[in-house]
Amino acid sequence: MKHRSVLLWGGFSVFCGLALFGAVALTRTVLELDRREQQAKTEAQLEENIRLSLWRLDSLLAPLLSSLAVAGETTLSESHSATGSPDSAASCDPVSIQEIPIRARRVVKEEAPAPREQDPNESSPHSLTSLRNRMREYARFRSRVIPPGDGNAEEELQQLAMNGQTRSFAANEFSQRAQNFTRGNSILIENSIRNGRNGVTEPGWGIPFTPIWSQGELLLVREIEEGVPAVQVCVLDWPKLQSDLQQLIRDLLPEASLLAVDPLPKEGSPDMLVTLPVIVVPGNRVGELAGISPPRDISVPLVLASLWIGIGVALAGTGIILFSLLRLSNRREQFVAAVTHELRTPLTTLKLYSEMLNEGMVRDESTKREYLKTLAGEIDRIEHLVENVFAYARLRLSRREIPVESFLLKDFLDALEESLQRMCRRGDIGLEIRTDDTLKLRVQGNRSAISQILVNLVDNACKYASNVPNARVQLFVIPPAPGEARATIRVTDNGPGFPKGSRWWKPFSKSVEEAADTAPGIGIGLSICRGLAQQQGGDLRISSGSVGTSIDLMLPIATTT
């Protein structure tokens, strides 16, 4: 039995280990997939916010740059004086930028021939040659990233707005935005020229400005004719414009910054503005940005929690079932061992005495009578054992209350006294039954069940007190106190009593070794007595010390009608 238990519990432990290992591996995989999905959602949301930010900035700057292209000298001067003063700069609302801040403006004309000692290829940063080179470089860059297109101008302006609703990928994003800006810019300038500024003869009027970087300054330049080739230059207040634009997209990209793109790259970047050579740096492309990371899906933790709860319940249930099966198997083995041990002695006695009597080995009549008395006692012992086993089986199969009737307790005990006395005389134990105080006490119960209970109690008392000098058993009735609904039949003995911690109410609680050392029996008598008492509305209680045991059988009093 022990070896089998070790094997079963060992196998169960291995099963639990494999189940937990699989659950841990599955949990780690699911959490990793969830983390990657969350990271992908965050990056997708960040890319979307970058696209919206670029569209917002280009949509704001495009009409402002177009308006500068058709603005006259007076307008440019007013814009410069309005935006160049500290007061106006401080009061500018970055959320609604009305004009591009211009810090200075000038016209750069064709330079005089260079002296002999000066390299003709060298020129000052803001010289006509340098500015033209920068303009050509920007034109080549735009020709590389903007594919040629055609179509109606008004339809293209509508396409400019529609592209704000769609998502493009990588280089195509910048190319499409740049193409939309170029077409939209042309449309705005054409409309301005068509609607007219009568009498405007300013040089360069209507020619779009080209944004370039020179010596860390952001310039708007365009070629004009003032008798000689020249370039009109507007120096922008980049720190102020940078701060205003960053504030404009703070709700989408809290940590974003705008940086100059100088020199120009070979290919357009998806994070680059098309209106200015400026790139948007989001600040933290992978991290969980405040206000950017989408809300976390709680379904994955809930599923994992349910998985672990299910595994725990399954393992606990399997362990409980395994424990119950082992306990049932152990009790079955104890039952077989106890019944076998309990039957071995009387069967051996029956076989031996019957053979001796049958073969005429015993000729003395008194000895024959003694042998026959012993045989009768062993037969009673076997009968009592079989009745107890059947009673236990009935209790296990049916928990229903047994039929009861009302009867006088004194008459019942008087009828049972002879069989109880005979049982005690067989073990040379005195039995005292007192029923004088219960002449008219009626109880409600099953006569057969109560008889079996009392026989078991007296039999137990005789067995445990058999080795005690002057052993005696007492049976008497305790009338109910006023207000109580139960009468008590108490059986006492002066035997050794139950040991501490004994579980007398548990069936088969006595092992074979304990039965050999104390008294014969299989350990179901008291369990049967308690079950029978409870089936008829009563109960069984035991109080035991180092010497003597007292057992109370409580029965409900019959109601008078």
VODRENMI-744436 format. One record per residue (C-alpha): x negated, y, z negated; residue in one letter. Coordinates in steps of 0.2 Angstrom, whole numbers, plus 5000, padded with zeros to 4 digits. Layout:
REM residues N
XYZA;...
//
This chain:
REM residues 561
500050005000M;498650124995K;497650085011H;499250115022R;499550285013S;497850335017V;497950295035L;499650375037L;499150535028W;497450535038G;498450525054G;499650665049F;498150775044S;497350745061V;499050785069F;499150945059C;497450995064G;497750975082L;499451065081A;498651205072L;497151215084F;498351215099G;499351355091A;497851455087V;497251435105A;498951485112L;499051635100T;497351695105R;497751675124T;499451765122V;498751905112L;497351925125E;498551925139L;499652055130D;498152165126R;497652165145R;499452195150E;499552345138Q;497852405144Q;498452395162A;500052485158K;499052625149T;497852645164E;499352645176A;500152775165Q;498552875165L;498352865184E;500152925186E;499853075174N;498253115184I;499253115200R;500653215193L;499353335186S;498453355203L;500153385211W;500653515199R;499053605201L;498953595220D;500853645221S;500453805210L;498853855219L;499353825237A;500653965238P;499454085228L;498054055240L;499154075255S;499754235248S;497954295246L;497754255265A;499054385270V;498754505256A;498054675261G;496554765254E;497654865242T;498454705236T;496854625233L;496154775224S;497754785213E;497554595209S;495754625205H;496154765193S;497654685185A;496754515182T;495054585179G;495554685163S;495354595146P;497054645141D;497954575156S;496954415155A;497354385136A;499254415140S;499354295155C;500454145152D;499553985157P;501153895160V;501754015173S;500254085182I;500754215194Q;499154255203E;497354195205I;496154305194P;494954395205I;493354455196R;492654555210A;492754565229R;491554625243R;491154605261V;489554535267V;488954595284K;487654525296E;485954545289E;484554645296A;483054545304P;481954465291A;480154535289P;478754445296R;478154375279E;479954305274Q;480454135280D;481954165292P;482754005286N;482854065268E;484254185263S;485054245247S;486454145239P;487754265244H;487054315261S;488054295277L;487054145283T;487254055266S;489054085265L;489354025283R;488353875279N;489453835264R;491053865274M;490453745288R;489953615275E;491753635267Y;492553625285A;491553465288R;492053385272F;493953425275R;493753355293S;493053195285R;494453165272V;495953245282I;496553135297P;497253225312P;499153245311G;500553325321D;502353355319G;503653495316N;503053615303A;504753625293E;504753435292E;502953435286E;503453555273L;504753435267Q;503453295267Q;502453405256L;503753395243A;504253215246M;502453165243N;502553225225G;503753085222Q;502652935228T;501152855223R;499552835234S;498052735231F;496152785229A;495552895244A;497252895253N;497952995239E;496653145241F;496853125260S;498753145260Q;498753285247R;497453375258A;498353355274Q;499953415265N;499153565258F;498353615275T;500053595284R;500953685270G;499653825270N;499853845289S;501753855287I;501653985274L;500454095283I;501454075300E;503054125291N;502254275283S;501554325300I;503254295308R;504154395295N;502954525298G;501954665290R;502154805302N;500654915304G;499454795296V;497754805305T;496654755291E;495254635297P;495454455293G;497254475289W;498154305290G;496554205290I;496554075276P;495154085263F;493953945260T;493453905242P;491653865239I;490453865225W;488853975224S;487753995210Q;489053925198G;490354045204E;491954005213L;492154105228L;493554125241L;492754175258V;493354205276R;492554275291E;493154445298I;492654575311E;492154745306E;491154795321G;489854665317V;490154485310P;490554485292A;491254375278V;492554435265Q;492154365248V;493254355232C;492354305216V;493654215205L;493654225186D;493354035185W;493254025166P;494954105164K;495654005179L;494953845172Q;495753875155S;497453915162D;497453765173L;496953645159Q;498353715148Q;499553695162L;499253505162I;498953485143R;500653385141D;500053255154L;498253245150L;497853305133P;495953285134E;495753335153A;494453455159S;494153535176L;492453525183L;491653605198A;491253485213V;489553545220D;488853485231P;490353415240L;490453225241P;490453115257K;492153055253E;493653135245G;493953085227S;495753035221P;495553145206D;494953305216M;496053455220L;496353495238V;496553685235T;494953705226L;493253605225P;493753555208V;493953375200I;495053325186V;494153225172V;495553145161P;494353125146G;494652945141N;495252835156R;495352675146V;495852715128G;497552735121E;497752925124L;498953015113A;500653035122G;500052925137I;500052755130S;501752675133P;502652605118P;502052425113R;503252285117D;503652195101I;504352035109S;502651955110V;502351965091P;504051905088L;503851755099V;502151715091L;502951735073A;504351625079S;503151495086L;502151495069W;503751485059I;504351335070G;502651245069I;502651275050G;504351205048V;504051065059A;502451015050L;503251035033A;504750935039G;503650795046T;502650795029G;504250785019I;504950645030I;503250555029L;503250575010F;505050515008S;504650365019L;503150315009L;504050344992R;505550234999L;504250105004S;503450114987N;505050094978R;505549954989R;503949864985E;504249904966Q;505949834967F;505349674976V;503949654963A;505049694948A;506449574954V;505249434958T;504349464941H;506049464932E;506649304940L;505049204939R;505149174920T;506949114919P;506849014935L;505248934928T;506148894912T;507648824921L;506648714932K;505548654917L;507048614905Y;508148544918S;506848424924E;506448374906M;508248344902L;508548254919N;507148134916E;507648094898G;506048164891M;507048244877V;507948124866R;508248224850D;510048294850E;509548454841S;508148484853T;509348454868K;510548584861R;509148704859E;508548674877Y;510348694883L;510548854873K;508948924881T;509548874898L;511248964895A;510249124889G;509149124905E;510649104916I;511449254907D;509849344910R;509849304929I;511749354930E;511449514921H;509949554933L;511049514948V;512449624942E;511349764939N;510649754956V;512349744964F;512949894953A;511449994959Y;511749954977A;513550014975R;513050174967L;511850214981R;513150174994L;514550264986S;514550424976R;516450434974R;517350434957E;517950264952I;519750234947P;520050274928V;521450244916E;521850294898S;521650174884F;521350164865L;519450164862L;519650064846K;520549924855D;519249924869F;517749914857L;518649774847D;518849664863A;517049694868L;516249664850E;516149474852E;515149474868S;513949614861L;513749514844Q;513249354854R;512049454864M;511149524848C;511249354840R;510249274854R;508849394850G;509049374831D;509549564830I;510949624819G;512349734827L;513449854817E;514949924826I;515950064817R;517650104824T;518650154808D;518750344813D;519450314830T;521150224827L;522150334838K;520750414850L;521150384868R;519850404882V;519950404900Q;518850294910G;518550134919N;518549984907R;517449874918S;516150014920A;516150064902I;515949884897S;514449864909Q;513650024902I;513749964884L;513149794888V;511649874897N;511349994882L;511449854869V;510349734880D;509049874881N;509049904862A;508849714859C;507449694871K;506449844864Y;506749814846A;506549624847S;504749634840N;505149754825V;505449684808P;507249694802N;507749754820A;509549814820R;510749904833V;512150014828Q;513650064839L;514850194833F;516050324839V;515850514836I;517550604837P;517550764847P;517450924838A;518851044839P;518951124857G;517850984864E;518550874878A;517350724876R;517150584864A;515450504861T;514950324859I;513150314851R;512050164852V;510450174841T;509050054837D;507450054826N;506350004840G;504750094846P;505650224857G;505250294874F;503550354877P;503250544881K;503550584899G;504550434903S;505750454917R;507150344911W;508450414924W;507350364939K;507750194946P;506250074946F;505250184935S;504550034926K;503149944934S;502749764933V;501349794921E;502449904910E;503749764910A;502449634904A;501849744890D;503449814883T;505149724888A;505749624903P;506749724916G;506549814932I;506949994926G;508650024934I;509849984919G;509850164912L;509950244929S;511450134932I;512250184916C;512050364920R;512750344937G;514250244931L;514650374917A;514550524929Q;515750434942Q;517050434929Q;516850614923G;515650574908G;513750584906D;512350494897L;511050574886R;509550504877I;508550564862S;507050464857S;505550484845G;504050384840S;505250264831V;507050234836G;508050284851T;509850364852S;510850354867I;512550444869D;513850394881L;515150534883M;516850504890L;518250624893P;519750624881I;521350564889A;522650704891T;524350684883T;525850704893T;
//
